Amino acid sequence: MPPDLLSLYAMMLHSRLFEEAVAQLWHGGLISGEMHLGTGEEAIAAGIVSQLQDGDALALDHRGTPPLLMRGVDPVLILRELLGRPDGLCAGQGGHMHLFSKQHLAASSGIVGASGPAGAGFALAAQYLRPGTVAVSFFGDGAINQGMLMESMNLASAWKLPLIFVCKDDRWSITTESHLMTGGSLTERARGFGLSYIEVDGRDVCEVWQAAKRALQNARFGGGPTFLHAHCVHLEAHFLGYQLLRTLREPLKEIPKLSGPLTAAFLRPGGGSLPQRLAGVKAVADSLLSAIRDPRRKAENDPVVYARALLADDSARLAEIESQVAGQIDRVLAEALRESSV
C-alpha cells in the first residue's frame, strides 16, 4: 500500500506552521536562549513517525519538536515548555532541547550524539519487554563522530536490537562543513558496524516513508538495526538567527553592523599586516557570497514545498487541509499564551 501523501503533507505542514509560530515568539523575545528548529526535516520525521505503533519509542536530538508533534504530544504543552512556563511539558525546566513524554516513550537531548545510547536503551527494553516494538534514534551528521553514538551502533548490531538510526545529513556540523571533520564515508562506517544501510532523499516524504517501512519491518521481526541516511537542508541553518542568513534577508539592517566594525578594524593602527587584513575582509565577503548560493535559499530543497507540488492537482483538498492546519495552530497559540493558573 502506498503512503497517503495528503496525510503526510498535513503532518509536515502542522510542524512547519508550529515552528514558524515559535520563530515569531523567539524573535519577539518571548522565548529565551538558542532555538534549533526542525524546518527542513519535516519529510524525514513524517515518513518515519507516521508508521510508528503503540509501544514504539523515540530518542531525539536538539531538533525534537517535529517528531514529537507528529507522535501526538500536545502542542500546547510543548509551546508552554518553550516559553519556560511551569505548566509546560516538562514544567518549564527542559526548554526546546530537553523535551520528554513518558506517555509517548519519547525523549530528546541537547547533548550531541546522546540519542544513540538513549535509542539503544529503548530498543533493549523493547526487545525484552515489548517484542515487536521498535526504537528510532534521530541525529545529525555532526553527531556521527561522537564515541557514544558509535558505541551504540556497535551494541545495536551485536545484540540485533530493534533500532533505526536516522542520520539527518545537511552536510554541516554547526558552522563547519562535515566533510572537513569526518574521515571516510557514512556508508562505509554504518556497514562497518554491520548495520543495514538505506540512503534516501530527505526532501521526499514518500521516499522516506518507503525506506522507513522496510527498516521498521526488519526491526520488528528480528532483523536488527538499520542506518537510514537521509539528506536534507536546514532552512534556518544550525540555529535561529544565524547571522549570514539574517544579513541576506535584511541587508539594509544587518550589513552596517558588519561594515562598521570591519572598517574600524581595517584602519586601526598596529595589528596585522595589510595582506592579513585584506585576507580577513575577503573571508567575510566569501562567507556572504557562499550564503547567497546556499541551498537553504532554494525552494526545491524545502520538503513542504516539494510535497505540496505533488498535490497540486488536488487543489480543493489541499486548500481544505491548509485551512484546517492553520486554524489548529491559531488555537494552539491562543491556548498556550493564556495565563496559567499554576
C-alpha positions in Angstrom: 0.0 0.0 0.0 1.5 3.4 -1.0 1.7 6.2 1.5 -1.1 8.7 2.0 0.6 11.9 0.7 -2.2 14.2 1.8 -2.0 12.9 5.4 1.8 13.2 5.4 1.6 16.7 4.0 -0.8 17.7 6.8 1.7 16.4 9.4 4.5 18.3 7.7 2.5 21.5 7.4 1.4 21.3 11.0 5.0 21.0 12.1 6.1 23.9 9.8 3.5 26.3 10.9 4.0 25.5 14.6 7.8 26.1 14.3 7.2 29.3 12.3 5.0 30.5 15.2 7.8 29.5 17.6 10.2 31.6 15.5 7.9 34.6 15.8 7.8 34.2 19.6 11.6 33.8 19.7 12.2 36.9 17.6 9.7 38.8 19.8 11.7 37.9 22.9 9.2 35.6 24.5 11.4 32.5 24.2 14.9 32.8 25.5 18.2 31.2 24.6 19.2 29.4 21.4 16.5 27.9 19.2 17.2 25.0 16.9 14.3 24.5 14.5 13.5 21.3 12.5 12.4 23.2 9.4 13.7 21.2 6.5 13.5 17.9 8.4 9.7 17.5 8.2 9.7 14.9 5.4 12.1 12.7 7.4 10.1 12.9 10.6 6.7 12.4 8.9 7.9 9.5 6.8 9.1 7.6 9.8 6.8 8.7 12.7 3.6 8.2 10.7 4.4 4.4 10.8 5.1 4.0 14.5 2.9 1.9 16.6 1.9 1.8 20.3 5.0 0.9 22.3 7.5 2.2 19.8 10.0 4.7 21.3 11.7 7.9 20.1 15.2 9.1 21.0 15.6 12.6 19.7 18.2 15.3 19.4 18.0 19.1 19.9 15.5 19.4 17.0 12.9 17.2 18.6 9.8 19.3 18.0 8.6 17.9 14.6 8.8 14.2 15.7 7.1 14.9 19.0 4.2 16.8 17.3 3.8 14.0 14.8 3.8 11.4 17.5 0.8 13.2 19.2 2.4 15.1 22.0 0.2 18.0 23.0 1.5 21.1 21.1 0.1 23.4 23.8 2.3 21.7 26.4 5.3 21.9 24.0 4.8 25.6 23.4 4.4 26.4 27.0 7.6 24.5 27.7 9.5 26.6 25.2 8.1 29.7 26.9 9.6 28.4 30.2 6.2 28.1 31.9 5.6 25.8 34.9 2.6 24.3 33.1 4.8 23.2 30.1 5.5 19.7 29.1 8.5 19.4 31.5 7.4 22.1 33.9 9.3 24.7 32.1 12.7 23.2 33.0 13.7 21.4 29.8 13.4 24.1 27.1 13.3 23.1 23.5 16.3 20.8 23.6 15.2 18.6 26.5 11.6 17.5 25.9 10.2 14.3 27.4 6.9 12.5 27.2 6.8 9.3 29.2 3.3 8.5 27.8 4.8 8.5 24.2 8.1 6.9 25.2 9.9 9.9 23.7 12.9 11.8 25.0 15.2 14.5 23.5 18.6 15.8 24.5 20.8 18.7 23.6 23.9 16.6 24.1 25.3 15.8 20.6 25.0 12.0 19.9 23.1 11.3 23.1 20.1 9.9 21.1 22.3 6.9 20.2 22.6 5.4 23.7 19.0 6.5 24.5 17.8 4.7 21.4 19.8 1.6 22.3 18.2 1.6 25.8 14.8 2.0 24.4 15.4 -0.8 21.9 16.8 -3.2 24.5 13.7 -2.6 26.6 11.6 -3.2 23.5 13.4 -6.5 22.8 12.8 -7.8 26.3 9.6 -6.2 27.4 7.6 -5.4 24.3 8.5 -7.8 21.5 7.5 -6.5 18.1 8.1 -2.8 19.0 11.0 -0.7 17.9 13.0 2.4 18.8 14.1 5.2 16.5 17.1 7.4 17.1 17.4 10.8 15.3 20.7 12.7 15.0 22.5 14.9 12.6 25.7 14.2 10.6 27.6 16.4 13.1 27.0 13.7 15.7 28.4 10.8 13.7 31.9 11.2 15.3 30.7 11.1 18.8 32.0 8.0 20.6 28.8 7.1 22.4 26.9 7.1 19.1 29.4 4.7 17.5 29.3 2.5 20.6 25.5 2.4 20.4 25.8 1.3 16.7 28.1 -1.4 17.7 25.9 -2.6 20.5 22.8 -2.5 18.5 24.4 -4.6 15.8 26.0 -7.1 18.2 22.7 -7.6 20.0 20.4 -7.2 16.9 18.4 -4.5 18.6 15.2 -3.3 17.0 16.6 0.2 16.4 16.6 2.6 13.4 19.4 5.1 13.4 18.2 8.1 11.4 21.0 10.4 10.3 19.6 13.8 9.1 22.5 14.8 6.9 22.6 18.5 5.9 26.4 18.4 5.3 27.1 20.8 8.2 28.3 20.3 11.7 27.1 23.6 13.2 29.1 26.0 11.0 31.8 23.6 9.8 31.3 21.5 6.6 31.1 17.9 7.8 33.5 16.5 5.2 36.2 18.6 6.8 35.9 16.7 10.1 34.7 13.2 9.1 37.0 10.6 7.8 35.7 8.1 5.2 32.1 7.8 4.3 29.0 7.3 6.4 28.0 4.4 4.1 31.2 2.6 4.9 31.0 3.4 8.6 27.5 2.1 9.0 28.2 -1.1 7.1 31.4 -1.5 9.1 29.3 -1.9 12.2 27.2 -4.5 10.5 24.1 -2.2 10.1 21.7 -2.5 7.2 22.1 0.7 5.2 19.5 2.8 3.3 20.1 6.2 1.7 17.2 8.5 0.9 16.4 12.0 -0.3 15.1 13.6 2.8 13.1 16.1 0.9 10.8 13.4 -0.5 8.4 12.2 2.2 7.2 9.3 0.0 10.8 8.0 -0.5 11.5 8.3 3.2 8.2 6.5 4.0 9.1 3.6 1.8 12.6 3.3 3.2 11.3 3.5 6.8 8.7 0.8 6.1 11.5 -1.6 5.1 13.6 -0.7 8.1 10.8 -0.9 10.6 9.6 -4.2 9.3 13.1 -5.6 9.5 13.5 -4.4 13.1 10.0 -5.7 14.2 10.7 -9.2 13.0 14.2 -9.7 14.5 16.3 -8.4 11.6 18.2 -6.0 13.7 19.1 -2.3 13.3 19.2 -0.1 10.2 21.1 3.0 9.4 18.8 5.3 7.5 20.8 8.1 5.8 18.5 11.0 4.9 19.9 14.0 3.1 18.2 17.3 4.0 18.7 21.1 4.2 18.2 23.0 7.5 16.3 26.1 6.3 17.4 28.2 9.2 21.0 26.9 9.4 22.1 25.5 12.7 20.1 27.9 14.9 17.5 30.6 14.5 19.1 34.0 14.0 22.2 32.7 12.1 24.0 35.9 11.1 24.7 35.2 7.5 21.0 34.4 6.8 20.0 37.5 8.7 22.3 39.6 6.6 20.9 38.1 3.3 17.3 38.6 4.4 17.6 42.1 5.8 20.8 43.6 4.2 20.0 47.2 4.9 19.6 46.4 8.6 22.5 43.9 9.1 25.3 45.0 6.7 26.0 48.2 8.7 26.5 46.0 11.8 29.3 44.2 9.9 30.8 47.0 7.8 31.3 49.4 10.7 33.5 47.1 12.9 35.3 45.7 9.8 36.2 49.2 8.6 37.4 50.3 12.0 39.5 47.1 12.4 41.0 47.5 9.0 42.0 51.1 9.6 43.2 50.7 13.2 47.0 51.4 13.6 49.1 48.4 14.6 47.9 44.8 14.4 48.2 42.6 11.4 49.8 43.5 8.1 47.8 44.9 5.1 47.7 41.5 3.4 46.4 39.9 6.6 43.8 42.5 6.9 42.7 42.1 3.3 42.5 38.4 3.8 40.1 38.9 6.7 37.9 41.1 4.7 38.0 38.6 1.9 37.0 35.8 4.2 33.9 37.8 5.3 33.0 38.6 1.7 33.4 34.9 0.7 31.1 33.8 3.5 28.4 36.2 2.3 28.8 35.1 -1.3 28.7 31.4 -0.2 25.5 32.1 1.7 23.9 33.7 -1.4 24.5 30.4 -3.2 23.4 28.4 -0.1 20.9 25.6 -0.8 18.8 26.8 2.1 17.6 29.6 -0.3 16.3 27.2 -2.9 12.6 26.4 -2.8 13.1 22.9 -4.3 15.0 22.0 -1.1 12.0 22.7 1.1 10.3 19.4 1.8 6.9 21.1 2.5 7.0 22.9 -0.9 8.2 19.7 -2.5 5.3 17.7 -1.2 2.8 20.4 -2.0 3.8 20.4 -5.6 3.0 16.7 -5.9 -0.5 17.5 -4.6 -1.2 20.5 -6.9 -3.8 18.6 -8.9 -6.0 18.2 -5.8 -6.3 21.9 -5.1 -9.6 21.7 -3.3 -8.5 19.1 -0.8 -5.2 20.9 -0.4 -6.9 24.2 0.4 -9.1 22.4 3.0 -6.1 20.8 4.7 -4.1 24.1 4.8 -7.1 26.0 6.3 -7.6 23.3 8.9 -4.0 23.2 9.9 -3.7 27.0 10.1 -6.7 27.1 12.3 -5.3 24.4 14.6 -2.1 26.4 15.0 -4.0 29.6 15.8 -5.9 27.7 18.5 -2.7 26.3 19.9 -1.1 29.7 20.1 -4.2 31.2 21.8 -4.3 28.4 24.4 -0.6 28.3 25.1 -0.3 32.0 25.6 -3.3 32.1 28.0 -2.3 32.9 31.5 -1.5 29.9 33.7 -3.3 29.1 36.9 -0.3 27.1 38.1 
